[in-house]
Amino acid sequence: SAPKLVKMRSMRERVEDTLSAHRNELVSLLSRYVAQGKSILQPHHLIDELDNITGVGTDQMKLGESPFGEVLKTAQEAIVSPPFVAIAIRPRPGVWEYVRVNVYELSVEELSVSEYLHFKEDLVNGQEDDKYVLELDLEPFNATFPRPTRSASIGNGVQFLNRHLSSVMFRNKESLEPLLDFLRVHKHKGHVLMLNDRIQRISQLESSLIKAEDYISKLPPNTPSSEFEYALQELGFERGWGDTAVRVLETMRLLSDILQAPDPSTLEKFLGRLPMLFNVVILSVHGYFGQANVLGLPDTGGQVVYILDQVRALENEMIQRIKKQGLNIAPQILIVT
């Protein structure tokens, strides 16, 4: 027989189902959490207490197989503030749910993100009735930004954006104007990169690309870009396309392909060649090292050595990429500790 579609029960309903079927066992488990006082419990703390309960008897073992047992296996943390236990649950990538249980009254309620964060803040600051608490709403910055809707897209954000951008560009020539504007704004300390004012429209860009490709294709492949940069400037191109004739030609052909028929892979290759990254700030949260009055505090010298090694490797990689782009720019890397 064909499988039936069953409505997925909410987290609150799953907890309530477990309360009905395993009331005593669930109360015993939640009481263990509450007995620890105000605290933030990590996933292993939650599972350890569940294992301690399920190892007692047959009825307790069923608790681990109950809907609430499944909830705990996807829990990321729990906020304990007697008599409440609030749990942050991540049932699948990109999806979060929050429930709060009153252990004394055995009532269950779902929380919004704001309510959960407020409950978490109360654990540290105590309950406050201040109506004018500072809140930063970053949502307007994402109002028109494309978002993946499938869990499978998580971790593949670059490919998702490239597919979105290429589909927009494919509609008509006017949709390519943002790409032209993007190339024309490239500057570094006042020096223009990629395109100059000789190219104002997509049609001019296409015409200049044809002339430039024809000119460069007649040069030896390893000809340094510095030897023909003035010829390219006359056509509207500045530095940043590559360090040799063959690399400049490859980058220009990628752009020509995008203008003719945009596709995600070509767009990704082209964007990966553009000179966009010259300054990097790294936040390293290592602790005390070689400072005064730090006797008995954790020495994280290993982390200091590690981050310095990483910075050197990053600097070498950035220098190589910038050189391949035909530029002579020293990258700047700042470590904030």
N, C-alpha and C positions, 0 to 999 in steps of 0.2 A: 504494500500500500504506500501511497505517496506521503511524504512527511508533512505534518500539519504545521502551519504558521502559528506560533504562540507569542502572545504579547510579552515583551520583556518587562519584568517587574522592576520597579524603582528600588533604590537602595533602602529607602524607608520601609517599603513593603517587605523587603527581604528580612530586615531586622525584626519587624513586627511578626512575620511568620515564625522566625526562630524563637521569639518570646512566647508564642503560643505553643510551640512544639517542645521546646527545651527551656522552659522558664527558669527552673532552679539552677541548671547548669550555666545559663547565660548570666544570671544574677551573680553566681559565684565568680565567673570570669571578670565581669565588670567591677565587682567589688575588689578584686585583686588590683585592678588598675587604679581605682579610687583610693585604695589604701596607701598608695605611693605618694599621695598628696598632690599639690599643684606641680605639674611637670609636663614636659613634652616627650612623648614616647616614640621611639623609632620603630620601624617595622619588625626588627628582630626582637624587641621587647614585647611587642604584641603577640608574635608567634610563640615566643618562649612561654608566656603565660598560658596560651592556648594549649601548647603541648603538655604543660604541667597539669592542666585540667583533664585533657583527654587521656592521660595515662592513669587515671584513677579507677575508672570503671566503664562498663559497656555504654551506659547512658551518656557519660561524658564524652566517649569516643564519637558518638553520633553528632555531638556539637561541632566537631571538626569537619564533618561532612555536610553540615547544615548550610543554608544560604548565608548565615552570618560568618561561618567559617570561610566561605568563599570570599566574602567581603573583606575579611582581615587579610587574606592572601594578596589582595590588590591595594591594601592600605599603605599610604606613604608616611603618615604620622598620626598621632592622636594627642589632643590637648586635654589634659585632665585638670579640672577645676571643680572639686566636689560640690554638689553631687553629679556634675555633668562630665560626660566623656564625648568630645567632638572628634570625629574621624574624617580625615581627608583621604578620599578613595580615587584611584586612577584605574578604572576598569579596562581601559584600552588607551593606546597612545593618543594624546590630544584631547582626552575627555576626563574631566574632574567632577566629582560629586562630593557633597559634604553632608554628614548627618550628625545629630547630637542626641545623646541618650541621657535622660534623667534616671540615674540608677535607683533612686529612692521611690520615685513615682512610676518607673518603668514606662515612661512616655518617650516617643521618638519623633523628631522633627527634622525636616530638611533645611539646610542653611544655604543662603546665597554666598558668593565669594566675599562680599563686604561683611556679611554677618560673621562668617568664619574668621576672617582676619581681625575683626573687632574683638571677638571672643579670645583670639590668640594674644592680642595686644593687652587685654585685661589681665592676662596671666602675668605679664611683666609690670605693667603700670598700675594695676588695680583698676577697679571700676571707676570710670570718669563720666560725668554728665556734660562735659564740654561739647557744645553744639558746633563749635568753630574749629574742629580738628582739621589740620592741613591734610588735604587729599590731592594727589597728583593723578589726573585723568589723561592717560596717553592715548585713549581711543581715537580722538580726532585725527591724529597723525596716520592712523590706519584706515580712515573712513573710505578712501577710494583705492586702497591697496589690495591687489588680488590675494586671496587666501586659499590654501589647499583645503578641501572638504573631506578628503579620504585619509584615513590613518596611514595608508601605504605611501602617501606623499611626504610624510614626515621624514626628515633626514635627506630629502631630495629637493630642497627648496630652490637651489640654483636651476635644476632642470625644469622645475615647475614654472619659475619666472621666465626662463628662456622660451618655453612653449607658449606662455601667455603673450610675451612680447612679439614673438614671431607671428602669432596668429593675428595680433593687432596690425602689424606691419603689412600683412598679406592683403588687407582689405582694399587699400588704394594708395596712390602715390602720396596723398596728403598725410597718411598715417606714418610716413617715413620722416616727416619734418622733425619730430622730436629727436630722432637719431642724428640728423644734421645739426640741430641745436646742441646736442650732447657733445658732438665732436668739436664744435666751434668754441665751446667754453673751456676747453682744456688749456690750463695755464699752470706755470710753476714759477712763483716769485716774479710775476709780471711778464715772463717769457711765454709766448704763444706756442702751443703744441698742436699737432695734427692738422688743423685747417686754419687758413687766414681769411681775411675779408674778401679775397678775390672770389670765393665761393659763397654764394648767398642762397642758392636754390638747389633742389635735388637734381634738376636737369643739368645745372652747371657741374655738380659733383660727378654725375655719370659721365659727362663729356670729358672732364679733367682726368678721371680715372682711366678712360680709354687711351688718352694721349700719354699719360704717365706710364701705363703698362707697356705701351708700344715703345716708349723711349728706354725704359729700364730693361726690357727683354733683350735689347741689343748690347747691353753691357756684360762684362764678365761677371759670373755669379758672386764672386767674393769681393767685388768692388766696394770699398767703404762708402757708406751713405754720405759722408762729409764731402766726397768728391763730386756729387751731383745734387747736393741739397739746394743750391741756388737755382738750378733748372726746375726742381720741383716747386720751389717757392713761386716761380713765375706762373705755375699752373694752379697754385692755391694750396700747396701742401707744405707743412712745416715739419720739424723734427718729431720723432716718436713712432714712425712707421717701421723702423728696423735699423740694424747697424750695417747690413750689407745689402747689395742689390737683390739677391735672391730672397732675403727675408722681407724686404720692403715690397717686393712683387707678390709674395705669398699673402701678406696682410691686405694689400690692395685688392687682390683677387677674392679674398674672403668677403670684403665689403661689397665688391661688385656682385657676388653671388647673393648676398643679402638683399641688395637693391632690386635684383631681378626676381628672386624667389626665396623669401626668408624661410629658414628652417632652424629648429632649436640647436642642433649640433654645430652648424656653421656660426650661428650667433654666439654660442658659448666660446668657440675657438677665437673669434674675432675680439670679443670683450676681454678674453684672457691675455691678449697681446697689447691692450691699450695701457699707456702709462698713467696710472691713476693712484698708485700707492707709493708715497715717499716718506710719510711720517707715521710712526706707530707708537701707541702708549700701551704699556703692559702693566696690569695691576697684579702685584705679587703680595700675597698676604702672609709672608713668612714673619716669624716672631723676632725675638731679641738676638742680637749678634754683635758682640764687641762694644756694648754700650755700658754706661756706668750704672751701678746699683742693680745688677741683674742676677746676683747670686741666687741660685735656686730656681730661676725661671728657665723655661725650655730654650735650649740653644738650637737654632735651626740653621746652622752654618751650611749643612748639606743642601738645604733649599736655596740658599744664596748662591752657592757654587753652581747648582743646577740651572737656575734662571739666567745666570751670566753665560753659561755654555749655550743655552737656548737662544739668547740674544745674539751671540756671535754667529751661530748657525743661521739665524733669521737674517742678520745683516748681510752675510755672504750671499744668501739666496736673493735678497733684494738687489744687491749690487749686480749680480749676474743678470737678473731680469732687466734692470734699468739699462745695462750695457747693451743687451740684445735689442732694446727698443731704440738704440742709436742716441742715447742721452748720456751726459756726463754729470750726473747729479749724485751727491752723497746722501743716502737715506739717514733720517734721524729717528732714533729709538729711545724712548723715555721710559724708565722703570719707576713706577709709583709703589712705594712700600708703606 
